[in-house]
Amino acid sequence: GAGVSQSPSNKVTEKGKDVELRCDPISGHTALYWYRQSLGQGLEFLIYFQGNSAPDKSGLPSDRFSAERTGGSVSTLTIQRTQQEDSAVYLCASSWGLAGNEQFFGPGTRLTVL
Amino acid sequence: GESVGLHLPTLSVQEGDNSIINCAYSNSASDYFIWYKQESGKGPQFIIDIRSNMDKRQGQRVTVLLNKTVKHLSLQIAATQPGDSAVYFCAENMDTGTASKLTFGTGTRLQVTL
């Protein structure tokens, strides 16, 4: 595809369940980012993958959050034992990976934890 | 400005007038700044960027001004149009060692009135 895609677009789950959110970056982009956006707030950095380097996980809010990037392309953000405060829009972005290059964002996954 | 919960600072501008959106950034060591536009239900979209060795950069109908002395960034939109209605975020690169790890401000909502 031409842009970053994310699935699902909406996810409603019950407290305590695990969820997986998927991101397909732009083909050829070596850097991939996950952000979280709570209602009416700015974006909160979660995790960053760059090529084959170890990911920068410094933004993950707890050990219930994890992410993988397989084959340098698709990424999955997993939230275990979801809590109501996890409700937010989860945004993925990708870039060519060089410092300062534009990040292209996907449309996001809106997660609602009941 | 800062937002409190759901209440983003809002700028109302009449169609055809110029808009100025301001942002205060936090880290004097940041060397790269970006403005993003986010329409309802969509991911952020890149508008314009500027590096710290510049104090002004112009794009199509948009100008970004950087004042490093007071850590202030502004986005000027000329001849504002209804399609400019969105939430605007400034972002700074605070971690120059790992490229493009952005920290976002809380955003300003621009409302264009006819």
Interface residues (C-beta under 8 A of the other chain):
Chain A: V4 A31 Y33 Y35 L39 G40 Q41 G42 L43 E44 F45 Y48 Q50 D56 L91 A93 S95 G97 L98 A99 G100 N101 E102 Q103 F104 F105 G106 P107 G108
Chain B: S3 G5 L6 H7 L8 Y32 I34 Y36 G41 K42 G43 P44 Q45 F46 D49 R51 F89 A91 N93 T96 T98 A99 S100 K101 L102 T103 F104 G105 T106 G107
